Amino acid sequence: MNQTFNQWVSCCNRQLMRLSFLALTGIMLMPLWASAQGNLLVTPRRIVFEGNQSSQEINLANTGQDTSIYSVSFVQYQMNEDGSFTEIETPAEGQKFADKFLRYFPRTVALAPGEAQMVRMQLRRSPDLTDGEYRSHLYFRAVPQEQPLGLDDQLTDTTAIGIRITPIFGITIPVIIRTGDLEASVSIDNMQLEPLTDSTAMLHLTFNREGNRSVFGDITVDYNPANGKTVQVGLVRGVAVYTPNERRDFKMELKNLTGFKDGKLVVKYTSAEENDKNILAEKAMMVE
């Protein structure tokens, strides 16, 4: 009897650990352009060290109504062709991690409601920092508040076992180091239009990246009718193709397409890097 009960408790504990891990993993792999999660606002949404830059600051702000504590650490991700991320421990072929060249302080941040604080980051240059692009992701994880003894929920059935899952909120931002003469080019192909309703459609396309650095930009889609005024029908900001990936499949919803025919869709991928607003790639598609 006791052995069976203990086995059942052990099984419950394993299930709880599995559910907690899945919840945490889902939060960690949220899109990188999101700058807020839970009650935490992080700016800027990405950090890039290049040229003579040696230090940067990241602002954390608590937009909630309770005091929150966040731990700061590095995680390593590899981008998949569909734009999702997989956590890894060793770099993929052609990938370089940035964390060993970076220092940051503090490593734990406590924020009262409405309070903000800076996390300072410094680049440590060393002979190991050879030419190339390095990337790691800074992870801000909410530390669950422990409930004081005696305040735990009371079970009305003393023979039952209660399982409580506490969600763990977090956000990651990419931190990139670029050294040397780096360049990249990108092209767009495989454009396909999937109708959704009379006025909306899903646009599928593929980015092809070449070179030794990542690209980061905004996508705009304009409809150019044979006769009439050009109308913007789609916009997505902060789309990246990270090294070492040479391809990223992407899809976005287009709106306000009612009555559009006999024209073309023009997709522009414009750099969102600081001090660079050049068009990285452009592709047109006829619409009938």
C-alpha positions, 0 to 999 in steps of 0.5 A, spaced: 500 500 500 505 504 502 509 502 496 504 504 491 502 510 494 509 512 494 510 510 486 503 515 485 506 521 488 513 520 484 509 520 478 505 526 480 512 530 481 515 528 475 509 530 471 509 537 475 516 538 473 515 536 466 509 541 466 513 547 469 519 545 464 514 546 458 511 552 461 518 555 462 521 553 455 515 556 451 516 563 455 523 563 453 522 562 446 517 568 445 519 572 439 525 576 440 522 583 438 517 582 443 520 587 449 515 586 454 512 580 458 508 579 464 510 586 468 517 587 465 518 592 460 525 591 457 529 597 452 532 596 447 530 590 444 537 588 442 544 590 443 549 590 438 557 592 439 560 594 433 566 599 432 569 602 438 563 601 442 565 598 449 559 599 454 551 599 453 545 600 458 539 596 458 533 599 462 528 594 466 521 597 468 516 594 472 509 596 469 505 591 475 502 593 481 507 588 485 514 588 487 518 583 482 525 580 482 528 578 476 535 574 475 539 576 469 543 570 465 545 568 458 542 563 454 544 560 447 539 559 441 539 557 434 534 560 429 530 554 425 528 555 418 521 557 420 524 563 425 523 559 431 528 558 436 532 552 439 536 552 446 543 549 445 549 548 449 554 548 443 555 553 437 552 550 431 557 550 425 559 557 423 556 560 430 559 564 435 557 565 442 558 572 445 557 571 452 564 569 454 566 576 452 561 580 456 560 582 463 553 585 466 551 588 472 547 587 477 545 579 476 539 580 480 534 586 480 528 588 484 523 593 482 518 596 486 511 598 482 513 603 477 520 602 478 526 602 473 533 600 473 539 600 468 543 593 467 550 595 465 554 591 460 561 591 458 565 588 452 571 585 454 576 585 448 581 579 448 585 575 443 580 570 442 575 575 439 577 574 432 573 577 426 566 575 425 559 576 429 558 573 436 551 572 439 548 570 445 541 572 448 540 575 455 535 572 459 531 576 464 527 571 469 522 573 474 523 569 481 517 567 484 515 570 490 515 564 496 509 565 500 510 565 508 509 559 512 502 558 515 499 562 509 499 556 504 492 554 501 489 549 506 486 542 503 479 541 506 481 533 504 487 531 508 487 525 504 488 529 497 495 531 494 495 538 492 499 540 486 500 548 484 504 550 478 507 557 478 508 560 472 515 563 471 515 569 466 521 571 462 524 575 456 530 574 452 534 579 448 539 578 443 546 581 444 551 581 438 558 583 437 561 584 430 568 585 429 572 586 423 569 587 416 563 584 415 557 584 410 551 580 408 546 580 402 539 577 402 534 576 397 526 574 397 523 568 393 518 563 393 512 568 394 505 565 395 499 568 396 494 564 400 487 567 401 483 567 407 477 572 406 475 577 401 479 582 404 485 578 407 490 573 405 497 570 408 503 571 404 508 566 404 515 568 402 523 565 403 529 570 405 535 567 403 541 570 407 549 570 404 555 573 408 558 573 415 553 577 419 546 577 420 540 581 418 535 585 421 529 589 418 522 591 417 517 588 412 512 592 408 508 590 403 504 595 398 499 594 393 500 597 386 494 597 382 494 598 374 490 604 375 490 608 382 494 609 388 499 605 392 496 602 398 500 599 404 497 592 406 502 589 410 507 591 415 512 587 420 517 590 424 524 587 427 525 580 422 531 577 423 535 572 419 541 570 424 548 567 422 549 561 421 542 560 418 542 562 410 534 561 409 528 563 413 521 561 411 516 567 413 509 568 413 505 575 414 497 577 414 495 582 409 489 586 410 485 591 406 485 587 400 477 588 398 477 589 390 484 589 389 486 585 382 490 587 376 496 589 380 502 587 384 504 586 391 511 589 392 515 586 398 520 591 401 525 588 407 528 595 410 534 595 415 532 596 422 539 597 424 541 603 427 544 608 422 542 604 416 535 604 413 537 601 406 533 596 402 536 590 403 531 586 399 525 587 394 520 583 390 514 584 386 508 579 385 503 580 380 496 579 383 490 578 378 
